[in-house]
């Protein structure tokens, strides 16, 4: 699991999930720091990488891009 504790006032958690045939996808959770009542946004990113580490890295990149495009301005 990879965690980015502060990216543009958001927390990112990425976990690799098996996709079959030795490939990996990424489950990504993003949540703004405030307000605390907000539920995390969860997505499964289909990346079909050959290692769990590569899938998690790709998930972090995807989450950062999503926050840049859809997150609240800081």
Backbone torsions as a table, in degrees:
resi	resn	phi	psi	omega
1	UNK	NA	136.7	175.0
2	UNK	-113.2	138.7	179.8
3	UNK	-128.7	129.6	170.7
4	UNK	-112.0	107.4	-170.6
5	UNK	-74.6	-23.5	-179.5
6	UNK	-149.5	98.7	172.3
7	UNK	-124.6	107.4	-178.9
8	UNK	49.7	49.7	179.2
9	UNK	63.1	28.3	175.3
10	UNK	-127.2	154.4	172.4
11	UNK	-107.9	134.4	-179.2
12	UNK	-119.7	129.5	173.8
13	UNK	-125.8	129.7	-178.7
14	UNK	-128.5	132.1	179.3
15	UNK	-129.7	133.8	177.6
16	UNK	-75.7	138.4	176.0
17	UNK	-127.7	137.9	-178.6
18	UNK	-66.2	137.9	-180.0
19	UNK	-111.7	-0.6	-177.1
20	UNK	94.1	159.3	179.7
21	UNK	56.4	29.1	178.5
22	UNK	73.9	13.3	179.5
23	UNK	-101.6	160.1	-176.7
24	UNK	-131.1	140.4	170.0
25	UNK	-111.0	179.7	-178.8
26	UNK	-127.2	133.0	171.6
27	UNK	-98.4	120.5	-173.1
28	UNK	-115.1	130.6	174.0
29	UNK	-120.5	127.3	175.9
30	UNK	-124.7	143.8	179.0
31	UNK	-151.5	132.7	173.9
32	UNK	-68.7	151.8	179.5
33	UNK	-65.4	-37.5	-179.2
34	UNK	-134.3	140.3	-2.4
35	UNK	-75.9	152.6	-175.5
36	UNK	-70.8	-19.4	-177.6
37	UNK	-75.3	-12.7	-176.5
38	UNK	-68.2	129.6	177.2
39	UNK	-73.0	147.8	177.7
40	UNK	-67.5	146.3	174.9
41	UNK	-87.4	124.8	-176.4
42	UNK	-117.3	131.2	177.3
43	UNK	-137.2	145.3	170.0
44	UNK	-103.5	118.1	-177.0
45	UNK	-94.9	122.8	177.9
46	UNK	-83.4	106.8	-179.8
47	UNK	-123.8	-19.0	175.5
48	UNK	48.5	47.3	178.6
49	UNK	-81.6	158.6	-176.3
50	UNK	-83.7	-9.5	175.7
51	UNK	-138.2	153.6	179.9
52	UNK	-63.1	-38.6	-179.9
53	UNK	-62.4	-42.4	178.1
54	UNK	-64.7	-39.3	178.7
55	UNK	-65.0	-42.1	178.8
56	UNK	-65.6	-40.2	177.1
57	UNK	-62.0	-43.5	178.2
58	UNK	-64.3	-36.4	176.8
59	UNK	-63.5	-39.7	177.3
60	UNK	-64.4	-43.4	178.7
61	UNK	-60.9	-45.6	180.0
62	UNK	-60.5	-44.7	-178.6
63	UNK	-62.9	-41.9	178.3
64	UNK	-62.3	-42.5	177.9
65	UNK	-65.2	-40.1	179.2
66	UNK	-63.4	-44.3	179.1
67	UNK	-63.8	-41.6	178.3
68	UNK	-58.9	-37.4	-175.8
69	UNK	-91.3	-28.0	-174.1
70	UNK	-123.5	-14.1	-177.9
71	UNK	-71.7	164.0	177.6
72	UNK	-69.3	140.1	177.7
73	UNK	-63.3	144.6	180.0
74	UNK	-102.3	NA	NA
